[in-house]
Amino acid sequence: MNTQRIFIFLGLMLLLSCKSTALPLPQSEKLSPAKVKEISARIDGRHGDLSSEMRRRILETVVRSIDNMVFIEGGEFEMGDFGIPCEYDPSDMCEWPCGLAPEEMCPITMYTDDDHLHKVRLSSFYLSRYHTTLGDFDLFRTAHGKELFDKEYRKREDLKVHFLPNKPAHTKGWQEAKDYCLWLGELSGYPVDLPTEAQWEYAARNRGQYVWYPTDNGNIDFGKNYPRRQKSLNPIVSSIGSVSPNPLGLYDLVGNVNEWVNDWYAEDYYLVSPVENPTGPDNGNKKVMRGTPFYETPWMTAHSVLRRAEDPVKKDYYSTLSFRCAIQMDRPLED
């Protein structure tokens, strides 16, 4: 009888041991094995009710997301509409100020909310080189017990191309984009959040230079640094990283989707913006979006200074409303 009990006990111990065996840790370009192990432990604590396969996928997503962060050295720049020649070729932009005096230039955009050129000084930060993918966003929703949106559409053969896992995440509102970034922060131990509007423009303009189009060379080169073909609209959103990045290594800043930033929108905010690390108004009824969707005319709207005011909650999920995360930290990741 005692022998039987011992065998039962040993069998249970073996079963528990197998169940708790840690999965192999993913390799990281930026994080030490000890840091990856810490992240794995946080995931086990936060999502212990999920299967080991789900937790493995979450770990890979968190580590990859941190590896994709680009360090942006802080500095000072003039934020806003700095002017553009009244006649120009988007495929062959001159170097600002193109031999012109400020009064000889025209406004970059047709809007007035970016007209006030003002000094901004930013601390260093990290910004994701890519938009958050639909696959990663789906994983986040599943991990929190939420059903996949547009389930019926995803089953249709003619629509599956819109829901490929490497497309930018579709969103219905600002809060879920922010929640995703905060989730990455909770699991990684780093202060992950949406970027501020000032951070986005500073990075898009290659650390605040006078860059009109946030591409690899400041020009619009269809199919090479801009996803759309010149004389036809792309019928769909492109996968992330489909064209060359800007000089900082950031992909798809314009020409594919709009992206949420952290700030509330106010038309006159540039008139009252502080110099040091501005974060937008304290409240409002619209949120700022940056970037340009694939269907817009690039010479008019793909500019690095263009602001967009959007309702923070939409009626449906849209493939052209996406986001990328930032790490609000000015020191090396391992610190």
N, C-alpha and C positions, 0 to 999 in steps of 0.2 A: 504493500500500500504506500509506504513512504517512498519507495523507488518510483512508483507511478507519479506521485506528486512532484518528485524532483524533476522527472522528465517533462511534465506539464509546465512547471516553472521555467525550466530551461528553454522550452519551446516558446513560451510567451516572451521571455527576454530576447531571444533571437529575433522574433517577429518585430518587437519594438525597436530593436537595434537596426534592423533593415529599414524600417519606416523612417527613422530619424537620420539615416546616413545622408550626409550633405552631398548635394550634387556638385559636379566639377565646376569650379569657378571660371567664368569667362575671362579671356585675356583682355587687358585694357592698355590703351596707348598712354593714358595719363595717370591712372590710379595704381597704387601698389596692391599686391595681393592681399595685404592686411586690410586695406581700405575696402576692397571688393568684398572681403569676408564680412566686414562691418555692415555693408549694405545688404548682404544676404541675410544677416541676422535681423536687421530691421524689417525686411520683407517677411521673414518667418513670423516675427512678432505682430506685424500689422495685418498680414494676410494668411495667418496660419490655418484658416478654414479652407483655403483653396488647395487644389491638388498640387503635387510636386511639379508637374509639368507647367501649370500656370505660374507657379512661383519662379520656375526657371526662366520662363519667357519674360516675366516682369524684371528679373535680375538682369537679363541680357538687354532689355530695353533701357533700364536706368543707366547701366554702364555705358552703352552705346551713346545715349543722349549726352552724358557728361563728356565722353570722348569727342563728341561733335561740337563742343563749345570752343569758340575762338576767343582768345584774349584780345580785348580792345584797349589799348593804352589810352588813358584819359588825356584831356587837354582842353584848350579854349578855342572856340570858333564863333562865327557870326551865324546865328540860326535865322532862317527865314528866306524870303525872296531877295536874292542878291543881284537880280537883273540878268538879262540875256540880250544878245544882239537882236534887233528888230527883224532882221533877215538872217536865217541860218539854215544849214543842212544837218538834220539829225544824224546822218551817217558820217559826217565829217565836221565835228564841232571844233571850233578854235579854242585856244587856251585862254581862259578868263584872265583879264577883262577884254581881250581881243583888240587892244589898242584903243578902246573907247572910254570916254569919261562916264561916270555913273549916270549923268543926266541924258546921255545919248542912248542908253539902253531902255528896253521895254521890260515890263513885268514878265516873270517866268510863267506864272499861271494867270488865269482870268479871274481868280478869286482874291478877296481882300484880307482874308484871315491870316495870310502868311506874309503880308506886306511889310510888317514892322521888323526890320533887321535888328537883332539884339544879341548882345554878348551872352554866351553860355560857357560855363566851365564845368566839365564833367570829371568825376573820378573814373579810374579804370574799371572795367567790367568785362563779363563774358557774354557772348551772344551766339546762339546756335547757328551753325553754318547752313542748316536746312530748316524748312518748315517741319513741324510735327507731322508725321505721316498718319494716314487713315488707319493703317494697321496698328500703330502704337496707341492711337486714340480709341480704337475699338477695344483694345486690350484693357485700357484704363476703365472704360465703361463696364466691360464685363467683370472686371475685378471688383467693381462697386455694385454689382447686382443689377445693372441696367441693361435692358435689351438693346440690340443693335437697331439704329434708326434705319428707315427705308428698307426694311427686310424684304418686302415684296418686290421692290425695284431691283434689289440685288440678285434676285432669282432669275430675272429676265436676261436672256442671252444678249439682247441688243443694248442692255444697259450695264452689263458687268464691267465694261471697260472704265466706267465712271467710278467704280468702287475698288479698284486695285489697291493693294495694301501700301504701295509706294507713292500713291498720290497724296497731296497735302490733305490734312484732316478737314472734314466738313464740320462746320459749327452752326449752331442755332443762336448762340449768344456769347457775349463777352465772358460771363462768369465761368462757364465750363472750360474755356480756354485758360483762364487764370487758375481754376481748380486743378487742371492737369499739371501746370507748371509747379504749383504748390505741392502736389503729390510727388513729383520728381524730387522736390526739395526735401520733403518729409523722409523719403526713402534713402536719398543720397547723403543727407546731412549737410547739404549746402543750401544757401539762401536763393533758391530758384524762384523766379517770378516772370511775369511778362516784362519786356523792356519798356522803359519810358519813351515817350515820343521824342524827346531830345536825344536819347541814346540811339534810337532807330535812325534818325536823320544824320547824326554824327557818324555812325558806322556806314550808312549808305553813301555818304559823301567822302568815304575814305579818310576818316578822322577829321571831318570838317572842312575839307578842301572845297573849292568852288567847282563842284561837279554837278552838271545838269542831269545827266542820266546815270544812275548807279549800276553801270555795267563794268566789264573788265577794262574798257578803254574810254569810257565816257560817251561813246557813240551808240547808236542803234544799228546793230548788224543782224538782220532777221535770220533766224535759224542757227546763229552762232552764239550770240550773247543775249538774244531775245527770242523766246520760244516760238513766236508766231512767224509764219511765212509772210513775205512782204505783201502779196496781192490777194491773200485769202485769210480768213479767220480760222484759227484752230477750232475745230468743233468741240473740243473738250480741254479740260485742264491737263497740263503735262505732269509727268512724274517729277519728283523733286530732283534737283541737280541735273536737269536735262540740257542746260547750256552752261557756258563758262561763268565762273564767279567774278565778283568784284575784286580789286586788289587785296582786300583783307581776307578773302576766301569765303565770302558769304554768297550763297546762291539764291537766285530767284527773287531778288528784291523788287523787281518790277516785271510785268509781262505775263504773270501766271495767275496769282490770286491777291486779294487784299489781305492784310494781316492786322489783327487786334494789337494795340499797345495798352499800357496800363492806365493812361490818363483819361480823365473826364475831358470833354470838349467844351471850350468857350471861345467864341469868335474873337474876343478881344484879349485872350490870354497873353499873347506876345507883348502887349503893352505893359503888363504887370508882372511878367515872369521874373523870378529871381535869377541871379547869375549862377549861383552854385547849385548844381544837380536839381534842376526843376522837375517837378513831378506832376504838374498840371493842377487844375482847380481842385478844391476840396470836395466838390460835389457837382452835379449837373444832371441832365436828362439824356445826354448822348455821350458815346465813347469815341475816341479817336481811332481811326484806322489809317494805315499807311500802305504803300505799294499800289500796284495796278493790275487789274484782272486782264486775262488774255483777250477779251473782246473789245477793249477800248483802243482808241487811236493813240499810239504811243507818243507821237511828237507833241500831243496836247496834254497827256495825263501821266506819262511815265517819269515825270520829274522828281528829283530827290526831295523837293521842298513841299510837294502837294499834300495838303491835309484833307481828311475826310471825316465828317461827323455822321455816326451811325447809331441807330437805336440799339441799346445793349442787348435786347432780346428780339429775335425775329420769329415769324410764324412757322418757318420750316428750316431744315438743314440745307445749307448752300455750299456747293463745292468751291465757290470763289471767296468764301469767308474763312480764313485760316489763321494761323499764328505760328510764331517761333518763341522759344523760351530764352531767358537770360539768367545768368548767375550774378546777383548783386553783391560782388565781392571784388576787391581791388588787389588781392594777393594771390600767390600760387595756390592751386587747388588742394594740394596736400596739407596746407596749413590749417 
